[in-house]
Amino acid sequence: MADTVLYEVSDGLATITLNRPEAMNAMDVATKVALRDAAREAADDEDVRAILLTAAGDRAFCVGQDLKEHIGLLAEDKRSGTGRTMSTVREHYNPIVRALTGAAKPVVAGVNGVAAGAGLGFALAADYRVVSETAAFNTSFAGVALTADSGISWTLPRVVGPSRAADLLLFPRSIGAREAYELGIANRLVPAADLRAESEKVARALAAGPTLAYAALKESLAFGLTHSLDETLEKEDELQARAGASEDHTIAVQAFVDKEKPRYLGR
């Protein structure tokens, strides 16, 4: 894995850190490959019970595509006639978003600065966003004559509503942390100095929680957004039966009866 993405697992928490602070954590090809591989590894590892996605530095979470590299790749495409540059959506961005949204465990994004383009997409792919008071968000795509990718056309309208999503995509602008909180993009605002500690605290709390129940909650929320009430009720019945058969449910009920704090096993 490239050193532009750091990966660490500790006590059930996988921490993925974008590590190109000098480039505002922009996505060059090596970084996209490393992030894709790290996200897949964290999602597939049964010993990982929560994922924290964050970034090095204090200026940016991720500003999306590395345009300096991108312009060179576009020129090479014209010379070769291959058109491979834009396959990055299929090869990199889509797998990253699928891994994060599809992980059967909670994903927390600790957003320390600017999240633009694909960087915003990665943040929105998380289940919970802890955001620095100095952070900012921007869709960016139309500003460079591109359409949405990294799942934003699916996640953004579900977070802010279709009308606001259209406004933010058609007229890209910087959204400050406070407005992001009011729109629902940020779940929790914290001082910049506290961002890393607070996002890790949230992620570790989730890593110690009932993992199967969290996975079921993710699945039911995604299902309910695109299905009828009757279909959603059937899905809730299915998922609740699964959660009720888990060891963690038995542990939780016994702890309630004993007036103790449950110690979940994640199964």
C-alpha positions as CSV (number, residue, x, y, z in Angstrom):
1,M,0.0,0.0,0.0
2,A,1.3,3.4,-0.9
3,D,2.4,5.6,1.9
4,T,-0.1,8.2,0.7
5,V,-2.7,6.2,2.6
6,L,-2.0,4.8,6.1
7,Y,-3.8,1.8,7.5
8,E,-4.0,0.7,11.1
9,V,-6.2,-1.7,13.0
10,S,-6.5,-1.4,16.8
11,D,-9.1,-3.0,19.1
12,G,-11.5,-3.6,16.3
13,L,-11.1,-0.1,14.7
14,A,-9.6,0.2,11.3
15,T,-8.2,3.7,10.8
16,I,-7.6,4.8,7.2
17,T,-5.7,8.1,6.9
18,L,-5.2,10.0,3.6
19,N,-1.6,11.1,3.8
20,R,-0.8,13.7,1.1
21,P,-1.2,16.9,3.2
22,E,1.2,18.8,1.0
23,A,-1.2,18.2,-1.9
24,M,-4.3,18.8,0.2
25,N,-4.8,15.0,0.1
26,A,-5.7,15.1,-3.6
27,M,-6.3,11.8,-5.3
28,D,-3.5,10.8,-7.7
29,V,-3.6,7.3,-9.1
30,A,-1.4,5.8,-6.4
31,T,-3.5,7.2,-3.7
32,K,-6.8,6.1,-5.3
33,V,-5.5,2.5,-5.6
34,A,-4.2,2.6,-2.0
35,L,-7.5,4.0,-0.6
36,R,-9.5,1.4,-2.6
37,D,-7.5,-1.4,-1.3
38,A,-7.6,-0.1,2.3
39,A,-11.4,0.4,2.2
40,R,-11.9,-3.1,0.9
41,E,-9.6,-4.6,3.5
42,A,-11.3,-2.9,6.3
43,A,-14.8,-3.8,5.0
44,D,-13.8,-7.5,4.5
45,D,-11.9,-8.0,7.8
46,E,-14.3,-9.7,10.3
47,D,-12.1,-8.5,13.2
48,V,-12.7,-4.9,12.2
49,R,-15.9,-3.6,13.8
50,A,-15.8,0.0,12.8
51,I,-13.9,2.1,10.2
52,L,-12.5,5.7,10.7
53,L,-11.6,7.6,7.5
54,T,-9.6,10.7,8.2
55,A,-6.7,12.7,6.7
56,A,-3.4,14.2,7.6
57,G,-2.8,17.9,7.9
58,D,-5.2,20.7,8.9
59,R,-6.0,22.2,5.5
60,A,-7.9,19.5,3.7
61,F,-9.7,16.2,4.2
62,C,-9.5,15.6,0.4
63,V,-9.9,18.0,-2.5
64,G,-10.8,15.2,-4.9
65,Q,-9.0,14.5,-8.2
66,D,-5.3,15.6,-8.4
67,L,-5.8,17.9,-11.3
68,K,-2.1,18.4,-11.9
69,E,-1.7,14.7,-12.6
70,H,-5.1,14.6,-14.4
71,I,-4.2,17.1,-17.0
72,G,-1.1,15.1,-18.0
73,L,-3.2,11.9,-18.2
74,L,-5.7,13.7,-20.4
75,A,-3.0,14.8,-22.8
76,E,-1.6,11.2,-22.9
77,D,-5.1,10.0,-23.7
78,K,-5.3,12.4,-26.7
79,R,-1.9,11.2,-28.0
80,S,-2.7,7.5,-27.5
81,G,-6.4,7.7,-28.3
82,T,-7.2,5.3,-25.4
83,G,-9.4,7.5,-23.2
84,R,-8.3,5.6,-20.1
85,T,-8.2,8.5,-17.8
86,M,-11.9,8.7,-17.0
87,S,-12.0,5.0,-16.3
88,T,-10.8,6.0,-12.8
89,V,-14.5,6.3,-11.8
90,R,-15.1,2.7,-12.5
91,E,-11.7,1.4,-11.4
92,H,-11.2,3.5,-8.2
93,Y,-14.0,5.8,-7.0
94,N,-16.9,3.4,-7.4
95,P,-15.1,0.5,-5.5
96,I,-14.1,2.9,-2.7
97,V,-17.7,4.2,-2.2
98,R,-19.1,0.6,-2.5
99,A,-16.7,-0.6,0.2
100,L,-17.6,2.2,2.6
101,T,-21.3,2.1,2.1
102,G,-21.6,-1.6,1.9
103,A,-19.4,-2.4,4.9
104,A,-21.3,-4.4,7.4
105,K,-20.0,-2.1,10.2
106,P,-20.3,1.6,10.9
107,V,-18.0,4.0,9.0
108,V,-17.0,7.4,10.6
109,A,-15.4,10.2,8.6
110,G,-13.3,12.7,10.6
111,V,-13.3,15.7,8.3
112,N,-10.4,18.0,9.2
113,G,-10.6,20.6,6.4
114,V,-11.8,21.0,2.8
115,A,-13.7,18.1,1.3
116,A,-14.4,18.8,-2.3
117,G,-15.4,16.6,-5.3
118,A,-14.6,13.0,-4.6
119,G,-13.5,14.1,-1.1
120,L,-17.0,15.1,-0.4
121,G,-18.2,11.8,-1.9
122,F,-16.0,9.8,0.5
123,A,-17.3,11.8,3.5
124,L,-20.9,11.3,2.4
125,A,-20.3,7.6,2.0
126,A,-19.6,7.4,5.7
127,D,-22.4,6.7,8.2
128,Y,-21.4,9.5,10.6
129,R,-19.3,12.6,10.0
130,V,-17.4,14.4,12.8
131,V,-16.4,17.7,11.3
132,S,-13.9,20.4,12.3
133,E,-15.3,23.9,12.7
134,T,-12.8,25.0,10.1
135,A,-13.9,22.4,7.5
136,A,-15.6,23.3,4.3
137,F,-17.4,21.3,1.6
138,N,-17.8,21.8,-2.2
139,T,-19.2,19.6,-4.9
140,S,-16.7,21.2,-7.4
141,F,-17.6,19.0,-10.4
142,A,-19.4,21.6,-12.6
143,G,-16.6,24.0,-11.9
144,V,-14.3,21.8,-14.0
145,A,-17.0,20.8,-16.5
146,L,-17.7,17.4,-15.0
147,T,-20.7,15.6,-13.7
148,A,-21.0,14.0,-10.2
149,D,-19.1,10.8,-9.3
150,S,-18.0,9.0,-6.1
151,G,-21.7,8.4,-5.3
152,I,-22.6,12.0,-4.8
153,S,-25.7,11.9,-7.0
154,W,-27.0,9.1,-4.7
155,T,-25.8,10.3,-1.3
156,L,-26.1,14.1,-1.5
157,P,-29.9,14.3,-2.3
158,R,-30.5,11.8,0.5
159,V,-28.7,14.0,3.0
160,V,-29.8,17.5,1.9
161,G,-32.8,16.8,-0.3
162,P,-33.1,16.8,-4.1
163,S,-33.6,20.6,-4.5
164,R,-30.6,21.6,-2.4
165,A,-28.5,18.9,-4.0
166,A,-29.3,20.3,-7.5
167,D,-28.4,23.8,-6.3
168,L,-25.1,22.6,-4.8
169,L,-24.2,20.6,-7.9
170,L,-25.2,23.2,-10.5
171,F,-23.7,26.2,-8.6
172,P,-20.7,24.8,-6.7
173,R,-19.7,26.9,-3.7
174,S,-17.8,26.5,-0.5
175,I,-20.1,25.5,2.4
176,G,-18.7,26.2,5.8
177,A,-18.9,23.8,8.7
178,R,-21.9,25.5,10.4
179,E,-24.0,25.5,7.2
180,A,-22.9,21.9,6.6
181,Y,-24.3,21.0,10.1
182,E,-27.5,22.7,9.4
183,L,-27.9,20.9,6.0
184,G,-27.1,17.5,7.7
185,I,-23.8,17.0,6.0
186,A,-22.0,17.2,9.4
187,N,-23.3,15.1,12.2
188,R,-21.1,16.7,14.9
189,L,-19.0,19.9,14.9
190,V,-15.9,20.1,17.0
191,P,-13.0,22.6,17.4
192,A,-10.2,21.8,14.9
193,A,-7.8,20.9,17.7
194,D,-10.2,18.3,19.0
195,L,-11.1,16.7,15.6
196,R,-8.9,13.7,15.7
197,A,-9.6,12.8,19.3
198,E,-13.3,13.2,19.0
199,S,-13.6,11.3,15.7
200,E,-11.6,8.5,17.1
201,K,-13.7,8.5,20.3
202,V,-16.9,8.2,18.2
203,A,-15.4,5.4,16.0
204,R,-14.1,3.5,19.0
205,A,-17.5,3.7,20.7
206,L,-19.1,2.2,17.6
207,A,-16.3,-0.5,17.4
208,A,-17.2,-1.6,20.9
209,G,-20.9,-1.7,20.1
210,P,-23.3,-4.3,18.7
211,T,-21.8,-4.7,15.2
212,L,-24.5,-6.9,13.7
213,A,-27.2,-4.4,14.8
214,Y,-25.3,-1.5,13.3
215,A,-24.9,-3.5,10.0
216,A,-28.7,-4.1,10.0
217,L,-29.4,-0.5,10.7
218,K,-27.2,0.5,7.7
219,E,-29.0,-2.0,5.5
220,S,-32.5,-1.0,6.6
221,L,-31.9,2.7,6.1
222,A,-30.6,2.2,2.6
223,F,-33.5,-0.2,1.8
224,G,-36.2,2.1,3.2
225,L,-35.1,5.0,1.0
226,T,-35.9,3.2,-2.2
227,H,-38.8,0.8,-1.2
228,S,-42.4,1.0,-0.2
229,L,-43.6,1.0,3.4
230,D,-44.8,-2.6,3.1
231,E,-41.5,-3.8,1.6
232,T,-39.6,-1.9,4.3
233,L,-41.7,-3.5,7.0
234,E,-40.8,-7.0,5.6
235,K,-37.1,-6.0,5.5
236,E,-37.3,-4.8,9.1
237,D,-38.9,-8.2,10.2
238,E,-36.1,-10.0,8.4
239,L,-33.3,-7.9,9.9
240,Q,-34.8,-7.9,13.4
241,A,-35.0,-11.7,13.4
242,R,-31.3,-11.8,12.5
243,A,-30.3,-9.2,15.1
244,G,-32.5,-11.0,17.8
245,A,-30.5,-14.2,17.1
246,S,-27.2,-12.6,17.8
247,E,-25.0,-13.1,20.9
248,D,-24.9,-9.4,21.3
249,H,-28.7,-9.2,21.8
250,T,-28.6,-11.8,24.5
251,I,-25.7,-10.0,26.2
252,A,-27.6,-6.7,26.0
253,V,-30.8,-8.1,27.5
254,Q,-28.9,-9.8,30.3
255,A,-26.9,-6.7,31.1
256,F,-30.2,-4.7,31.2
257,V,-31.6,-7.2,33.7
258,D,-28.4,-7.2,35.8
259,K,-28.2,-3.3,35.6
260,E,-24.7,-3.6,34.1
261,K,-23.0,-2.1,31.0
262,P,-23.0,-4.7,28.2
263,R,-19.7,-5.9,26.7
264,Y,-20.5,-6.7,23.1
265,L,-18.7,-9.3,21.1
266,G,-19.7,-8.1,17.7
267,R,-21.5,-11.3,16.8
